[in-house]
Amino acid sequence: MRGYDRVGLGWRPELAAGILANLDRVDLVEVIADDYVGAGRGALRALQTLAIQVPLVLHGISLGLASAAPVDRRRLDALARVVGAVEPQGWSEHLAFVRGGGLELGHLAAPPRRDATLGGLAANVARARAIVGSAPALENVATLIDPPGSDRDEPAWLADAVAATGGELLLDLHNLHANAVNFGFDAHAALARLPLARVRFVHVAGGAWIGNDGGRRRVLDDHRHDVPAPVFELLADLAARTPNPLTVIVERDGDYPPIEHLLAELDRARSALAGGRARVAA
Amino acid sequence: MSASLEAYLARLYLDADARRAFAADPRGAAARAGLDETDVAALEQIDHAGLELTARSLQAKRQARPRRGWLARLLVR
């Protein structure tokens, strides 16, 4: 593995003590930015303290950038305060909409993949860049439904999103894997069509099979299970396809195993990166 | 009009009654929501099983959102 590839963990309260006790094995942490939007000075000081101890990136979940509707200025102002206080090594958001018609979804939904959404996305990212001071890396999302109103497939959508915003793609390999399984396309072929020169940040996670009564089963990106082998294979493939230094975050959001188990997943990610890099060198 | 489609999708994802009405008459329900013909036609082709799974998943994830302020509790007295 190249010395500049890094592997870290999503910072969660249940994992905090384990991470802090193993900083020699965790290259960086990714903190949910929304937890600090509107937070008091004490909470921001705590986050600043963490950023001194370990490299830190911020991850947003509620801006709803991939939308025809303009992102709320107040949300961006609040995020700018967090970014300004912590000075993270980067920040990211999702290619998703999270509200519509005055209704809050409370989580991420895949938007219609079409020009109208791209126009809204580009305007929202430009607004975010102007207010926060930097543009977010944009993350592909998992979905259980092919977004209605779409006129292009996911690789084309992601390439268009990056081109329209001039930004970077945070490539979530479990989301890519889940969508490939759910909608019957080859994840490695899709990976080859992505703008990999614009990828520096990567997520890996696990999921579970779900299904309706009598319906076909699908993969849910729940972050409550181990990273599956196909995702590590995608990581190796990615490392072979791009010379970019990669920063990989293992995400876990429930059913937490002992920290040693998660640290072993970080090591497995490092091995996958090393394997991909070795393919290039061979 | 993507904003209209997003608004209608948000309603479908959140409201079981809206999903039932839509399942009974996709074209009529989408048209009554004010969507243009392109979006009405798109919604006629929707994957109903995927729609239901998406609604359930969003509900579960809303309930599992991380707590606010835990870092402060951990690191600041």
Chai-1 contact restraints between the chains, C-beta under 6 A:
chainA,res_idxA,chainB,res_idxB,connection_type,confidence,min_distance_angstrom,max_distance_angstrom,comment,restraint_id
A,P13,B,W70,contact,1.0,0.0,6.0,A-B,restraint_1
A,A16,B,L74,contact,1.0,0.0,6.0,A-B,restraint_2
A,D35,B,R68,contact,1.0,0.0,6.0,A-B,restraint_3
A,G42,B,A72,contact,1.0,0.0,6.0,A-B,restraint_4
A,G42,B,V76,contact,1.0,0.0,6.0,A-B,restraint_5
A,A43,B,G69,contact,1.0,0.0,6.0,A-B,restraint_6
A,A43,B,A72,contact,1.0,0.0,6.0,A-B,restraint_7
A,A46,B,L71,contact,1.0,0.0,6.0,A-B,restraint_8
A,A46,B,A72,contact,1.0,0.0,6.0,A-B,restraint_9
A,A46,B,L75,contact,1.0,0.0,6.0,A-B,restraint_10
A,A46,B,V76,contact,1.0,0.0,6.0,A-B,restraint_11
A,T49,B,L75,contact,1.0,0.0,6.0,A-B,restraint_12
A,S67,B,E6,contact,1.0,0.0,6.0,A-B,restraint_13
A,A68,B,S2,contact,1.0,0.0,6.0,A-B,restraint_14
A,A68,B,A3,contact,1.0,0.0,6.0,A-B,restraint_15
A,A69,B,A3,contact,1.0,0.0,6.0,A-B,restraint_16
A,F97,B,E6,contact,1.0,0.0,6.0,A-B,restraint_17
A,G100,B,E6,contact,1.0,0.0,6.0,A-B,restraint_18
A,G100,B,A7,contact,1.0,0.0,6.0,A-B,restraint_19
A,G100,B,A10,contact,1.0,0.0,6.0,A-B,restraint_20
A,G101,B,A7,contact,1.0,0.0,6.0,A-B,restraint_21
A,G101,B,A10,contact,1.0,0.0,6.0,A-B,restraint_22
A,L103,B,A10,contact,1.0,0.0,6.0,A-B,restraint_23
A,L103,B,L14,contact,1.0,0.0,6.0,A-B,restraint_24
A,L105,B,A10,contact,1.0,0.0,6.0,A-B,restraint_25
A,L105,B,L58,contact,1.0,0.0,6.0,A-B,restraint_26
A,G106,B,R62,contact,1.0,0.0,6.0,A-B,restraint_27
A,H107,B,L58,contact,1.0,0.0,6.0,A-B,restraint_28
A,H107,B,K61,contact,1.0,0.0,6.0,A-B,restraint_29
A,H107,B,R62,contact,1.0,0.0,6.0,A-B,restraint_30
A,P112,B,S2,contact,1.0,0.0,6.0,A-B,restraint_31
A,P112,B,L5,contact,1.0,0.0,6.0,A-B,restraint_32
A,A116,B,S2,contact,1.0,0.0,6.0,A-B,restraint_33
A,T117,B,S2,contact,1.0,0.0,6.0,A-B,restraint_34
A,L144,B,G50,contact,1.0,0.0,6.0,A-B,restraint_35
A,L144,B,L53,contact,1.0,0.0,6.0,A-B,restraint_36
A,L144,B,T54,contact,1.0,0.0,6.0,A-B,restraint_37
A,L144,B,S57,contact,1.0,0.0,6.0,A-B,restraint_38
A,I145,B,D47,contact,1.0,0.0,6.0,A-B,restraint_39
A,I145,B,G50,contact,1.0,0.0,6.0,A-B,restraint_40
A,I145,B,L51,contact,1.0,0.0,6.0,A-B,restraint_41
A,I145,B,T54,contact,1.0,0.0,6.0,A-B,restraint_42
A,P148,B,A42,contact,1.0,0.0,6.0,A-B,restraint_43
A,P148,B,L43,contact,1.0,0.0,6.0,A-B,restraint_44
A,P148,B,I46,contact,1.0,0.0,6.0,A-B,restraint_45
A,G149,B,L5,contact,1.0,0.0,6.0,A-B,restraint_46
A,G149,B,D39,contact,1.0,0.0,6.0,A-B,restraint_47
A,G149,B,A42,contact,1.0,0.0,6.0,A-B,restraint_48
A,N212,B,A49,contact,1.0,0.0,6.0,A-B,restraint_49
A,G215,B,A49,contact,1.0,0.0,6.0,A-B,restraint_50
